[in-house]
Amino acid sequence: MKRLFIILAAIAAPLAIAYYGLIWMITKPAPPLETGPVLSLSQGEIQAGLDRDNPEILQINGIPFAGDTGGDNRWRPPTAAPSWDGIRDGRPFGAECTQDRNGSGEFLNDLLNGMGLNMVQRHLATIALESGPPPLESEDCLFLNVRTANAGGEALQPVMVWIHGGSHQSGAGSQSIYQANQLVENGVVLVTINYRLGVFGYIAHPALSADDPRGVSGNYGLLDQVAALAWIQDNIAAFGGDPNNVTIFGESAGAQSVSEIMSTPLSEGLFHKAILQSGASSYNANGLTTAIEGRLTMHEAGLDFFDGLAPATASASDLRALSAEEIIAHIPNKMHLGGYALPTVDGVVIPKLMGQAFADGSIHNVPMLAGYNADEATLFYPGIQKPTVLTPTFPSALEDRLELLQTLYGEADAAALIRLYGLDDPDTYQKAETDMLGDDLFGVHMRYLAKGNVSQRAPTYLYHFTRVPPSKTQTIGAFHASEIFFVFGSHSPLAGLSDADAALTEAMGMYWTNFAKTGDPNGAGLPSWPSYNAEQDQWMTFNPEIEVKSEIRSEKLDIMERALIARVAEAVPQITPVTDAPVPVSGGEEVAANRLQP
């Protein structure tokens, strides 16, 4: 099931984002931004553009924060950001990172059905998602984008750095859903980044580890994120941003990346607050050379992936000689692997399981805001059907589910989960199944990591997003990634936003930016959001009504958390690094040599 989730997650979030942004996509291509001022960076001068909706806001796009990752630089830590002569045009976006874009057709149909669209809306959405040229992509893709209303300002503003989702397989910082002004208008500088994806960003392989002085491979996408944060330390003041007040935030795989940045020694001093939206992995037992529960080690997964593309004896140079097109074309042959290219506990970049790191305090002690959505799993498992007692579907489904739950939780807790979720009732089975999957994939991890952060005496805030699409025939609920549009304020201007949703959007944007400014989301005119503690278990719930609720799904999450703690405690030791991780330092041209290289 985890493999299916990884495959669907890579498709689901980008399509949901595309649907909500469909009006942007079916309008004619936007003309270039009007010319703004020229800014001076450590690499050279760059031409800013004026935002179309608010010319007080500057857009500076396509800024290289590290070097080309193609050719001999493939599957290596990022290199120093290039400099340039003359004035670089910062109005267009840079290339997206190379990624597999196949497999979305059937899922698109399920998504549109779940949204409850009428025939006209379905037609417009289909046009939007199928028209236009594909995005420009390249292995030379380590670009970031800045939105600021404070360039040249005397007082520096807090910085928010967005790490996009997409199951570590797809997406880009330049996607239209992240290009909105609400956060910037609230008084922060917004940065969105690219990072290497899929096989290019996370594959591990014995030959690549042997070629690395530290003896490890994989996690290149995470190293890219660290390089972006290092670049921000050196340059963000030129945009009016405060390098001493940086909040990292992300959704899905981006939120998981945030938790990993919180635990890696490489990020020391590069950020000061963290927001995790629907993404955390307390328990990923796949190490380079160790794994449990019958899983492949990441070295084994890498060998399996390249089987049929390169011999098992291939050197790192042989693997780097493969073209990007060959690698992308090979991915459908290996979809059964699912988790062949994901963040890896390697002892260097990711020292230990996230559950272990948050439990024992080996994380950077920073304020954290985290949460998840009420119906996370409806996007990933749209094919779950409502069974009836008149068909064999229901008893068969219940028997299969009971067997799996007993394996994971034991007989007593399995029976309790079936009762609590209503899995034994054909009338509630469909929603019960997706609720349980959402809690298992997201809810229990968000709460567990929040408890770990609280144990380090760091301010922590939990939320539960429950707003559903407006259609009366929708069946998808508060689905995965749906909160993004409210945080960024990036609803389509032609989508007919209700007054209630407009108010919710404004409030969520204020909570997020208040947190970025002070580490506390509370502010004037907003319902009070208490900091989290396990005893009271208080969450802020976001619907048109914003209110604090206690013990959200607590009895269910308690059962899952007990099993999670046991699995984390029983995790096998990971590899011991060949060399210690380098101490991070700031410094433009020295980023690669001093921060990311052994």
CORWOUR-V268744 format. One record per residue. N is the residue number from 1. OMEGA is omega in degrees with one decimal (NA if undefined). Layout:
BEGIN
<<N OMEGA> <N OMEGA>>
END
This chain:
BEGIN
<<1 178.3> <2 -179.7> <3 177.8> <4 179.2> <5 -178.1> <6 -179.6> <7 -177.7> <8 -179.7> <9 179.4> <10 -180.0> <11 -166.9> <12 -173.6> <13 178.5> <14 179.7> <15 176.6> <16 177.5> <17 -179.5> <18 -179.8> <19 -176.4> <20 178.5> <21 -170.6> <22 -178.9> <23 176.2> <24 -168.8> <25 -176.8> <26 172.9> <27 -178.6> <28 -179.1> <29 -177.3> <30 176.3> <31 177.9> <32 176.7> <33 172.8> <34 -176.0> <35 175.4> <36 -178.1> <37 173.8> <38 -179.9> <39 -179.8> <40 177.2> <41 178.5> <42 -177.9> <43 -176.2> <44 -179.2> <45 -177.1> <46 -178.7> <47 176.3> <48 173.0> <49 177.4> <50 178.4> <51 -175.7> <52 -176.9> <53 -178.0> <54 -175.8> <55 172.7> <56 -179.8> <57 176.3> <58 168.5> <59 174.2> <60 -168.7> <61 173.3> <62 179.6> <63 178.3> <64 177.4> <65 176.2> <66 -174.3> <67 177.3> <68 -180.0> <69 177.5> <70 176.8> <71 -178.0> <72 176.9> <73 178.2> <74 179.7> <75 170.3> <76 172.3> <77 -179.5> <78 179.4> <79 -175.1> <80 178.1> <81 -179.0> <82 171.8> <83 -179.7> <84 174.8> <85 178.9> <86 -177.9> <87 179.3> <88 177.7> <89 -179.5> <90 179.7> <91 177.7> <92 175.0> <93 172.6> <94 -179.5> <95 170.2> <96 178.4> <97 -179.2> <98 -175.9> <99 177.3> <100 -176.7> <101 -177.6> <102 167.6> <103 -173.4> <104 -171.6> <105 -178.5> <106 -179.3> <107 178.7> <108 -180.0> <109 178.1> <110 -179.5> <111 -178.6> <112 175.3> <113 -177.7> <114 -179.9> <115 -179.6> <116 -177.8> <117 172.0> <118 -173.4> <119 -179.9> <120 180.0> <121 178.0> <122 -179.3> <123 178.9> <124 -179.8> <125 179.0> <126 176.8> <127 -177.0> <128 -173.3> <129 -177.3> <130 -176.2> <131 174.4> <132 179.3> <133 176.1> <134 179.2> <135 173.7> <136 177.9> <137 -174.9> <138 168.7> <139 171.7> <140 -165.7> <141 -175.1> <142 -179.3> <143 171.2> <144 -177.0> <145 -177.4> <146 169.6> <147 -177.2> <148 170.3> <149 -170.4> <150 178.2> <151 -177.5> <152 179.8> <153 -178.8> <154 179.8> <155 -179.8> <156 -179.0> <157 174.8> <158 -177.5> <159 173.4> <160 -176.3> <161 -176.3> <162 175.4> <163 -172.0> <164 176.2> <165 -177.9> <166 176.8> <167 -176.9> <168 -176.0> <169 -172.7> <170 176.5> <171 179.4> <172 177.0> <173 -177.8> <174 -179.3> <175 -170.6> <176 -176.4> <177 179.3> <178 -175.9> <179 -179.9> <180 -166.9> <181 -172.9> <182 -176.6> <183 -179.2> <184 178.9> <185 175.3> <186 172.5> <187 173.9> <188 170.6> <189 -175.5> <190 176.8> <191 172.7> <192 -171.0> <193 165.9> <194 170.2> <195 -177.0> <196 -169.7> <197 171.6> <198 -177.5> <199 -179.8> <200 -175.7> <201 -169.6> <202 -179.5> <203 172.2> <204 -176.4> <205 -179.6> <206 -179.1> <207 178.6> <208 176.8> <209 179.4> <210 -178.7> <211 -177.9> <212 -178.7> <213 178.7> <214 179.7> <215 -178.0> <216 174.0> <217 -174.3> <218 177.5> <219 -179.8> <220 177.4> <221 177.0> <222 175.6> <223 176.0> <224 179.4> <225 177.2> <226 178.5> <227 177.3> <228 178.6> <229 176.4> <230 177.8> <231 -179.9> <232 177.5> <233 -175.6> <234 -166.9> <235 -168.5> <236 178.2> <237 178.1> <238 178.9> <239 -177.3> <240 179.8> <241 -177.2> <242 179.9> <243 178.5> <244 177.8> <245 -175.2> <246 175.0> <247 172.5> <248 177.6> <249 -177.6> <250 -178.1> <251 178.2> <252 177.7> <253 176.1> <254 176.6> <255 174.7> <256 177.2> <257 177.6> <258 179.2> <259 178.6> <260 175.3> <261 177.5> <262 -175.1> <263 -176.5> <264 177.2> <265 -178.2> <266 -174.0> <267 -178.7> <268 176.6> <269 -175.7> <270 179.6> <271 -170.1> <272 177.1> <273 -176.1> <274 175.7> <275 -179.7> <276 179.3> <277 172.5> <278 177.0> <279 173.5> <280 177.9> <281 179.2> <282 -168.5> <283 172.1> <284 -169.8> <285 -178.8> <286 173.4> <287 178.9> <288 -173.8> <289 179.7> <290 175.2> <291 177.4> <292 178.8> <293 176.7> <294 180.0> <295 173.5> <296 165.4> <297 -178.9> <298 172.3> <299 179.0> <300 178.4> <301 177.8> <302 176.9> <303 179.7> <304 -179.6> <305 -175.6> <306 176.8> <307 -175.2> <308 178.6> <309 178.5> <310 179.3> <311 179.8> <312 -179.4> <313 -177.3> <314 176.8> <315 175.4> <316 178.6> <317 177.6> <318 -179.1> <319 -179.9> <320 179.3> <321 176.9> <322 178.0> <323 176.6> <324 -180.0> <325 177.3> <326 -177.5> <327 179.6> <328 -179.3> <329 -177.6> <330 -173.6> <331 -179.9> <332 178.6> <333 -173.8> <334 -178.4> <335 179.1> <336 -179.4> <337 178.6> <338 -173.0> <339 -178.5> <340 -175.4> <341 -179.2> <342 175.7> <343 -171.5> <344 171.5> <345 -174.0> <346 -179.4> <347 -178.6> <348 -179.4> <349 173.2> <350 -172.4> <351 -175.2> <352 176.2> <353 178.1> <354 178.7> <355 176.8> <356 -176.6> <357 -179.3> <358 -180.0> <359 -176.2> <360 174.0> <361 178.9> <362 177.0> <363 174.2> <364 -173.9> <365 -178.2> <366 172.8> <367 -176.6> <368 172.0> <369 -174.0> <370 176.1> <371 179.4> <372 -174.0> <373 -172.6> <374 -173.3> <375 -175.2> <376 -167.4> <377 -178.2> <378 177.6> <379 -172.9> <380 -177.3> <381 -178.1> <382 -176.6> <383 177.2> <384 -175.1> <385 175.4> <386 -178.7> <387 174.8> <388 179.7> <389 -179.1> <390 179.7> <391 177.7> <392 -176.3> <393 -173.7> <394 180.0> <395 178.9> <396 179.5> <397 -179.0> <398 179.1> <399 178.4> <400 -179.0> <401 179.8> <402 179.8> <403 179.1> <404 -178.6> <405 177.9> <406 176.9> <407 -176.0> <408 -168.3> <409 -174.1> <410 -171.1> <411 -175.3> <412 -179.0> <413 176.5> <414 178.0> <415 179.3> <416 179.5> <417 177.9> <418 178.7> <419 -175.0> <420 -178.7> <421 -177.3> <422 -179.6> <423 -178.6> <424 -179.3> <425 -178.7> <426 179.7> <427 -178.3> <428 -172.0> <429 -174.9> <430 179.0> <431 179.5> <432 -179.0> <433 -179.4> <434 175.7> <435 -178.0> <436 179.3> <437 177.7> <438 178.0> <439 -178.9> <440 -177.0> <441 -172.8> <442 -168.9> <443 -176.6> <444 -179.6> <445 179.7> <446 -178.8> <447 -179.0> <448 179.1> <449 176.6> <450 177.5> <451 178.3> <452 179.5> <453 177.4> <454 -178.9> <455 176.7> <456 178.4> <457 176.1> <458 178.2> <459 -174.4> <460 -177.9> <461 -179.4> <462 177.3> <463 174.5> <464 -176.7> <465 -172.8> <466 -177.6> <467 -178.3> <468 176.7> <469 -172.3> <470 -176.0> <471 178.6> <472 -178.9> <473 179.7> <474 177.7> <475 -170.4> <476 173.6> <477 177.1> <478 -167.0> <479 -179.1> <480 177.7> <481 -174.7> <482 179.2> <483 -175.6> <484 -175.6> <485 178.6> <486 179.0> <487 -177.0> <488 -173.4> <489 -172.2> <490 171.4> <491 176.6> <492 179.3> <493 -179.9> <494 -174.6> <495 178.2> <496 -177.8> <497 179.1> <498 177.5> <499 -179.4> <500 179.6> <501 176.2> <502 178.5> <503 178.3> <504 178.4> <505 -179.9> <506 -178.0> <507 -179.4> <508 176.4> <509 179.0> <510 177.8> <511 -176.2> <512 -177.8> <513 172.9> <514 178.8> <515 179.6> <516 -178.1> <517 -168.6> <518 -172.4> <519 179.7> <520 -175.9> <521 -173.7> <522 179.3> <523 -176.9> <524 175.4> <525 -178.6> <526 172.4> <527 -175.9> <528 -178.8> <529 -177.9> <530 173.8> <531 -171.7> <532 163.8> <533 -171.5> <534 -176.6> <535 -179.2> <536 175.2> <537 -176.9> <538 178.7> <539 168.5> <540 179.2> <541 -177.6> <542 171.1> <543 168.7> <544 172.0> <545 177.3> <546 -176.4> <547 178.5> <548 174.6> <549 -178.9> <550 171.5> <551 177.1> <552 179.9> <553 -168.7> <554 -177.9> <555 178.0> <556 -178.8> <557 177.8> <558 179.0> <559 179.9> <560 -178.0> <561 177.7> <562 178.8> <563 178.9> <564 179.4> <565 179.2> <566 -179.8> <567 178.4> <568 -178.2> <569 -177.1> <570 -177.2> <571 -178.9> <572 179.1> <573 176.6> <574 -175.8> <575 172.8> <576 -177.3> <577 177.8> <578 177.9> <579 176.6> <580 175.1> <581 179.9> <582 175.3> <583 -178.3> <584 172.6> <585 176.6> <586 171.6> <587 166.0> <588 -175.3> <589 -176.8> <590 -176.4> <591 -176.2> <592 -174.5> <593 -172.0> <594 -173.0> <595 -167.8> <596 178.3> <597 178.5> <598 NA>>
END
